[in-house]
Structures are given as structure tokens and as C-alpha cells.
């Protein structure tokens, strides 16, 4: 039932180098003719021949042109060097202050979008969480699973980590550790966050308290694992390219909310149950309801005026 885990244009540097090479081969050599002409093999007259005014001016003009040409060449080369330095400095600043995320474009390609250092750091930590699988040998992971039971059933005794009692929460097997699959440890963290921060909604969904329920209901815990995985795919968090509009809008929310993903999980669970009831769905229709839940969340994330998860219309359904 769980979703499956989901003509070369020369660069500016080459162009500059080519332009410089072309300039070197096309510019004429500096004027090197002497101001006074030489007559080889001729015996010069002993009579003094003064330089005429017109000849002097012609020589001076040629010398001025030569120096003007050299100066113009120097200025042009210096200007290109300055542009290259400024371009490299701008690229360095972009890398320093975070320009590695991407923004969705209309044709599915990615374009850079600036993120603040805080957004970059929170996105990095979120991706780290996604990559952590559930480890049944980890004491930390075992304790988290026990904490989920205590939050779900505060008046009941904690069962062993392998017990059929876990099926009452909506795990498929007596050993919940086999059901996390693509959701990983983060899906367990999402469920714990839901129980702690919105206990009323959590328990109403856990006990199927709202509406007329189907004879074959979706299992609560497995439903949560699937929701975590669906959100990761919807926001394109694993690829690192941010090719979805929802993903681009979501990363902007990380500036003011370091638990934006966990809050979005709670909203998504509430939306899924609401659509489940509206469709009068049963067990075999879970994936279809999950898809329609994703569509609704994408629409709400990309509407104007959403600066935090709490601004989403469906957030109002959550009860603490």
C-alpha cells in the first residue's frame, strides 16, 4: 500500500580569450618607421638639410598615433580583466550567501533562486533527516517508537517492541520497524510532532472519531508514513534541484519556521482524512486519496500571501 520510493555556445571566458586572440592577430604592428628616411648605399650630402615643418609634423603625428594605439590596447585589456575579476567576485559572493537552491520554471527546468544562510542551513538539516532510515537496533529509534505509543495511548501499558498490539495503531505487522520503508525515521518524528502539538486532531484521526467511516479504514500509522514520503516527493527535497513550484515556495518558509515540514505533515494528514470522508473512500482507494491530497497541498502552498504553514487554508482544521 505504501508508495514506491520514489552547437555548444562558448562560455564568457572562452569568448574573451578568443576575442583577445583575434585582436592580437588583426591589429596592425606599431608604427616603427623612423622619422627620417634612410637611403642605404647612398652617400649622404655633406650639406646640412634642415627638417621641414611639414615633415616634422607628419612624424610627430605618427608617433602620437602609435602611442594612442598602445594606450587604447592597454585600456581595452585592462577593462576586460576588471570585468572578469568582478564576475568571479560576484560568483563567489553568490556561493557564500547561498545561491545553490533552484526555482521551478514553466518548462520544468531549474533556475537559481537566492536563499538566505538560515534557509540554506535548515534545508540542509531537513535533507539530512530524510536520509536517515529507521534502525531497529538504535536505542534512540526504539525510544522514539515507545514515545509514540505513550502519546497515542497515555493510559495503557507500553507493549514490547514486537507485539500484535501495535496493529491497533495502524501498523501492518507486529514489528513496526518493518513498516517505515521509504518514510524512514523522519516519518516517526512527524507522527510524534503531530501528537505533541495537535493532540486533539491526532487522537481524532487515530481513533477515527470524525464522520461516517468505511468498513475497511486506512491504517493510521502506515498512512502517516505514506504522507511523509509523499511530501518529500511533492517538494522535490531529495533531488536538490527544486523543480516543483510547491518546493520553491516551501523553502522560502524555512526562514521563519524550522519545523515547517512537520507542520505541513500535520496539515496533510488532516486534509487526507477530510478527503477520505468526502469521498466515502475505503482501503483500496487510499492511493487515490493521497494523490488528491497532494494536489490540494500544492495549490495551497502556491497561492499568494503564504509566508508560513499556518497561513494555509487547511491549517484551520487542526486542533491542538
matplotlib code that plots the C-alpha trace (Angstrom):
import matplotlib.pyplot as plt

x = [0.0, 2.9, 4.0, 7.2, 10.3, 10.1, 26.0, 27.8, 27.8, 31.2, 31.3, 32.2, 35.7, 36.3, 34.7, 37.0, 40.1, 39.1, 38.4, 41.8, 43.5, 41.6, 42.6, 46.3, 46.2, 44.2, 45.8, 48.5, 52.0, 53.0, 54.4, 58.2, 59.3, 62.0, 61.2, 64.0, 64.2, 67.3, 68.8, 71.1, 74.0, 73.8, 76.4, 74.7, 75.2, 77.6, 75.3, 73.1, 69.4, 67.1, 63.8, 60.9, 57.9, 55.5, 57.9, 58.3, 54.5, 54.0, 56.5, 55.0, 51.5, 52.7, 54.4, 51.2, 49.1, 51.5, 51.2, 47.5, 47.2, 49.2, 47.2, 43.9, 45.0, 46.2, 42.9, 40.8, 42.8, 42.5, 38.8, 38.4, 40.5, 38.4, 35.2, 36.5, 37.6, 34.2, 32.4, 34.4, 33.9, 30.1, 30.0, 32.0, 29.5, 26.6, 28.1, 28.9, 25.4, 23.6, 22.5, 22.5, 18.8, 16.7, 13.4, 10.9, 10.4, 7.4, 9.2, 10.4, 14.0, 15.6, 16.8, 18.8, 16.9, 18.7, 18.3, 19.5, 22.2, 19.4, 17.2, 20.2, 21.1, 17.6, 17.2, 20.4, 19.3, 15.9, 17.7, 19.8, 16.7, 15.2, 18.3, 18.0, 16.4, 14.6, 17.1, 15.6, 18.9, 19.2, 18.2, 17.2, 14.8, 13.4, 12.8, 11.0, 8.7, 7.9, 7.2, 4.7, 2.8, 2.7, 1.4, -1.2, -2.3, -1.3, -3.4, -2.2, 0.8, 3.7, 3.9, 7.1, 8.6, 7.2, 3.6, 0.3, -0.9, 1.0, -1.5, -4.1, -2.2, -2.3, 1.0, 0.7, 2.9, 3.6, 7.0, 6.5, 10.2, 9.4, 6.8, 8.8, 10.2, 10.7, 9.4, 12.4, 12.9, 11.6, 8.1, 8.2, 9.4, 6.5, 3.9, 5.4, 5.3, 1.7, 0.8, 2.6, 1.5, -2.0, -3.1, -6.9, -6.5, -4.1, -6.4, -9.5, -7.7, -6.1, -9.5, -11.4, -13.8, -15.0, -17.7, -19.1, -16.2, -15.7, -15.8, -12.2, -10.4, -6.9, -4.4, -3.4, 0.3, 1.0, -1.0, 1.4, 4.5, 3.0, 2.2, 5.8, 7.1, 4.5, 5.6, 9.3, 8.4, 6.0, 8.6, 11.4, 13.6, 15.9, 16.9, 18.3, 17.1, 13.7, 11.9, 8.4, 6.6, 5.5, 9.1, 10.2, 7.5, 8.2, 11.9, 11.0, 9.0, 12.1, 13.3, 10.8, 9.9, 12.5, 9.7, 7.8, 7.9, 6.5, 3.7, 3.0, 2.8, 0.1, -1.9, -1.5, -2.8, -5.9, -6.5, -6.2, -8.8, -11.1, -10.9, -11.3, -14.6, -15.8, -15.2, -16.5, -13.4, -12.3, -9.0, -8.3, -8.7, -6.0, -3.5, -6.1, -7.0, -3.3, -2.8, -5.7, -4.3, -1.1, -2.9, -4.7, -1.5, 0.4, -2.4, -2.5, 1.3, 1.5, -1.3, -0.4, 0.1, 1.5, 4.5, 4.2, 2.3, -0.2, -1.4, -2.6, -6.4, -6.4, -4.4, -7.6, -8.8, -6.1, -7.0, -4.5]
y = [0.0, 2.4, 4.4, 3.2, 5.2, 7.3, 23.8, 24.3, 28.0, 29.1, 30.4, 34.0, 33.1, 31.3, 34.2, 36.7, 34.6, 34.2, 37.9, 38.7, 36.3, 37.7, 41.2, 40.2, 38.8, 41.6, 44.8, 46.2, 46.3, 49.5, 52.1, 51.7, 53.7, 56.3, 59.9, 60.5, 58.2, 56.2, 55.8, 52.8, 52.5, 56.3, 58.8, 61.5, 65.1, 67.0, 69.9, 70.4, 69.8, 71.1, 69.2, 70.9, 71.9, 69.6, 66.6, 67.3, 67.4, 64.2, 62.4, 63.8, 62.7, 59.2, 59.0, 60.2, 57.7, 54.9, 55.9, 56.3, 52.9, 51.3, 53.2, 52.1, 48.5, 48.7, 50.2, 47.6, 44.7, 46.3, 46.7, 43.0, 42.0, 44.1, 42.7, 39.1, 39.9, 41.4, 38.5, 36.0, 38.1, 38.1, 34.4, 34.0, 36.2, 34.2, 30.9, 32.5, 33.8, 30.9, 30.6, 26.8, 26.1, 26.1, 27.6, 25.9, 27.3, 26.8, 24.2, 22.0, 23.3, 24.8, 28.4, 29.7, 31.3, 33.0, 31.6, 33.2, 31.4, 30.4, 28.9, 27.0, 25.6, 24.5, 22.9, 21.0, 19.7, 18.7, 16.7, 15.0, 13.9, 12.5, 10.3, 8.5, 5.1, 3.6, 1.4, -1.2, -1.7, 2.0, 2.8, 6.3, 5.0, 2.4, 5.1, 7.3, 4.4, 3.9, 7.7, 7.5, 4.7, 6.8, 9.8, 7.7, 5.7, 7.5, 5.3, 2.0, -0.1, 0.0, -3.3, -5.0, -3.6, -6.8, -7.3, -7.5, -4.6, -2.3, -3.2, -1.2, 1.9, 1.0, -0.8, -3.7, -6.0, -6.9, -5.4, -1.7, -1.3, -3.2, -0.7, 2.5, 1.8, 4.9, 7.2, 6.5, 7.7, 11.1, 9.7, 8.6, 12.0, 13.5, 11.4, 12.3, 16.0, 15.7, 14.0, 16.6, 19.8, 18.9, 16.2, 16.7, 16.2, 13.4, 11.4, 12.1, 10.7, 7.8, 6.7, 7.6, 9.8, 12.1, 11.3, 8.1, 5.7, 2.9, -0.7, -1.0, 2.1, 3.2, 2.2, 5.3, 4.7, 3.4, 6.4, 8.7, 7.0, 7.4, 11.1, 11.8, 10.2, 11.9, 15.3, 14.6, 13.8, 16.8, 19.3, 17.6, 17.6, 14.6, 15.7, 19.1, 20.8, 22.2, 21.6, 21.9, 25.2, 23.8, 23.0, 26.5, 28.1, 25.8, 26.5, 30.2, 29.3, 27.9, 31.5, 31.8, 28.2, 25.5, 22.9, 23.8, 20.3, 18.8, 21.4, 20.6, 16.9, 17.7, 19.7, 17.0, 14.3, 16.4, 17.1, 13.4, 12.4, 15.1, 14.0, 10.4, 11.2, 13.4, 10.6, 7.9, 6.0, 2.6, 0.8, 0.2, 3.8, 5.1, 5.9, 7.9, 10.0, 10.5, 11.9, 14.3, 15.4, 16.2, 18.3, 20.3, 21.0, 22.1, 24.6, 26.0, 26.4, 28.3, 30.8, 34.4, 35.5, 32.3, 33.2, 30.3, 26.9, 28.5, 30.7, 27.8, 27.5, 23.9, 24.7, 25.9, 22.3, 21.4, 21.4, 21.5]
z = [0.0, 0.6, -2.4, -4.1, -3.3, -5.2, -31.1, -27.9, -27.0, -25.7, -22.2, -21.5, -20.5, -23.8, -25.7, -24.0, -24.8, -28.4, -28.7, -27.3, -29.7, -32.7, -31.6, -31.3, -34.9, -36.5, -35.1, -37.2, -35.8, -34.1, -36.4, -36.3, -39.3, -38.4, -38.5, -41.1, -44.0, -44.6, -48.1, -48.0, -50.2, -50.7, -49.7, -47.7, -48.7, -46.6, -46.9, -43.9, -44.8, -42.1, -41.4, -42.9, -40.8, -42.7, -42.3, -38.6, -38.2, -40.1, -37.9, -34.7, -35.8, -36.5, -33.1, -31.4, -33.3, -32.2, -28.5, -28.8, -30.3, -27.5, -24.8, -26.3, -26.4, -22.8, -21.7, -23.5, -22.0, -18.5, -18.9, -19.8, -16.8, -14.5, -15.8, -15.3, -11.7, -10.9, -12.4, -10.4, -7.3, -7.9, -8.3, -5.1, -3.2, -4.6, -3.4, 0.0, 0.7, -0.7, -4.3, -4.7, -4.5, -7.6, -8.7, -10.9, -14.4, -16.7, -18.8, -15.9, -16.0, -13.0, -12.4, -9.5, -6.5, -3.7, -0.2, 3.0, 5.0, 7.5, 4.8, 3.4, 6.8, 7.6, 4.2, 4.7, 8.1, 6.6, 3.8, 6.5, 8.3, 5.1, 4.6, 8.0, 7.8, 10.8, 12.6, 14.9, 16.7, 17.6, 21.2, 20.1, 17.4, 19.8, 22.4, 19.8, 18.9, 22.6, 23.0, 20.1, 22.0, 25.2, 23.3, 21.5, 24.5, 27.6, 29.9, 28.5, 29.3, 26.8, 24.9, 23.8, 20.5, 18.8, 19.7, 17.9, 20.0, 17.6, 14.9, 16.8, 16.0, 12.3, 11.7, 9.3, 11.3, 14.9, 14.4, 13.4, 12.4, 9.2, 8.1, 7.9, 4.5, 2.4, 5.2, 7.3, 10.8, 9.9, 9.4, 13.1, 14.1, 12.1, 14.0, 17.4, 16.5, 15.4, 18.7, 20.8, 19.1, 17.9, 20.3, 19.7, 15.9, 16.4, 18.6, 16.4, 13.4, 15.3, 16.7, 13.5, 15.5, 12.7, 10.1, 8.8, 8.4, 5.9, 6.9, 5.8, 7.0, 6.2, 8.9, 10.8, 11.3, 7.8, 6.5, 8.3, 6.8, 3.3, 3.9, 4.9, 1.8, -0.4, 1.0, 0.2, -3.4, -3.7, -2.5, -4.5, -1.5, -2.4, -5.8, -4.7, -7.9, -6.7, -9.9, -8.4, -7.6, -4.3, -3.4, -4.3, -2.2, 0.7, 1.1, 1.5, 4.6, 6.3, 7.1, 9.9, 10.7, 11.3, 11.7, 8.6, 7.3, 10.5, 10.5, 6.8, 7.7, 10.3, 7.7, 5.1, 7.5, 8.3, 4.6, 3.7, 6.3, 5.2, 1.6, 2.7, 4.4, 1.5, -1.0, 1.4, 0.4, 1.6, 2.0, -1.7, -2.6, -0.3, -3.0, -5.0, -1.9, -1.2, -4.8, -4.4, -1.0, -2.8, -5.4, -2.7, -0.8, -3.9, -4.7, -1.2, -1.0, -4.2, -3.6, -2.7, 0.8, 2.2, 4.4, 6.9, 7.1, 9.5, 6.6, 4.6, 4.4, 5.6, 8.7, 10.3, 10.5, 13.0, 16.7, 19.5]

ax = plt.figure().add_subplot(projection="3d")
ax.plot(x, y, z, "-o")
ax.set_aspect("equal")
plt.show()
